[in-house]
Amino acid sequence: MRSSPLVGLPSDRKQIGPHPFHAVGEKYIRAVVDGAGCQPVLLPSLSPPLDLGALLDELDGLVLTGAHSNIEPHHYSHEAGYEGNPLDPARDANTLSLVPLAIARGLPVLAICRGMQEVNVALGGSLHQKVHEVPGFADHRENPDDPLGVQYAPAHPVQLAAGGWLEGIAGASEAKVNSLHGQGIRELAPGLVVEATAPDGLIEAVRLDRGNPGTPDPFLLAVQWHPEWRVTENPFYLGIFQAFAAACRHRSQKRH
């Protein structure tokens, strides 16, 4: 038996000079290693995609990372996009397909920022393309001119759902989180349950709910903030990765 579970991280497809590259932010990889105690496996976002089902069959968990890019709006809306919207259609083609495949296999999923939006869209929900332009919502974006330590510092509290997974992890009804996103959930996808909300009412975290009382739900937790940032220094963030790791270890033991 392997000493630690294998966790897949889908890549972003980036153009560097004349060549396309597949990349995953190191902070996510380090969080899988240091926060979850798992072995990271980087998954290419090729177009057309590889056999995604076969890839998932070899894994014990899946982390959908944040990214600079946004999901192409035609996946969830008839609205036109906007000029300057950073897109990654190859990642869309892979991750939006991975979500239902992972759920069907009972594969633990932790989704972060763009990853949370991917979960919502993949399951039939929609997004606000610019949360800061929607009446009643705050501006959840970071200041790109600030140093990283300021950008990723706690920005606002989130209210944690009573009896939810995150309340159990935090040991409290509220937590402070960072905020570095321009898009957010508009319509919640069927089968998802709200785990946290921002003071302006924006959904900040969700989990999968199969609706079977007395039966443990498969682990799918998605958060809009970035718990991977200095994960070992923040007990709440670390608790999120440890809960994910426990689900991955359980799957690994069942598979072997």
Disulfide bonds with the S-S distance in Angstrom:
none
